[in-house]
């Protein structure tokens, strides 16, 4: 059974770090209820010198090892840009290409359980920081899915079925991270993706579908379709604020299917439907919402889904769907 940190251990660490001139916080698997019998108590310390952690106790009352992670001012710079509400724009997408170490620091801080916080670091433990982290996770994983989709198409073209399957599976795992991030569930590495999804299967058929895709070998196209559906809905609904797992829906058999050559990719200032093989389309939120809704079923279901995604606009469905067909972004199921 996965578990959170023992309260005795937490209070022990609070006391152990009380007298150092530094910001400290708990993070890692125990901090988010994913700890197992060999999990360390992960304590992160922000200070100018690593010496502040040299004399801290190595074991908690439960016997767990305490792992101290020192964050210096250089590593703090990346955290500071996230804390300030980093903009992800078409001209500046640097936040989507942070190094693994920078991302590790960001994710760990986003799920922090603060112990002692110096005034100059208080902006690291705010909703602004979590909101920026959510957009970084969604945006960076959407780009990974788009690259994977292009690779899958190329691999299938040359008959490399097993490689295509493996690449599509990586896209599904990215979709799982997108889904969880949109729901406010962040973690610093993919090793706990399965139990994080399991926590939501009672209320979300999308969580169940992602879990089944991660656990079993589906066809590459099935996995890419699921990844496309999840990533599009996360960007339409969950980019600016956290949503619930129940806000996601699975594709239905209906009039249209979205072409798997295309992916919704947004920034703070632009909506695009992009492809790895041809130039993408810069378009409006309304068209992206309609493209996202196009696999909801019949015409009435598409209209209902569009209204859910974009309640402020009444679309001309006939013209909008005709435009998507003309652009090759959706296909008529009857003509497949």
PEDAMO-V587199 format. One record per helix or strand of 2 or more residues. SS is the DSSP state (H for helix, E for strand). FROM is the first residue (numbers start at 1). LEN is the number of residues. Records with the same first field share a line. If there is no record, write none. Layout:
BEGIN
SS: FROM-LEN ; FROM-LEN
END
This chain:
BEGIN
H: 7-10 ; 30-3 ; 50-4 ; 73-11 ; 94-4 ; 100-11 ; 119-7 ; 127-31 ; 161-22 ; 190-9 ; 205-11 ; 220-18 ; 245-3 ; 285-9 ; 299-11 ; 317-11 ; 333-3
E: 23-5 ; 41-6 ; 65-7 ; 113-4 ; 256-3 ; 263-4 ; 271-4 ; 281-3 ; 330-3
END
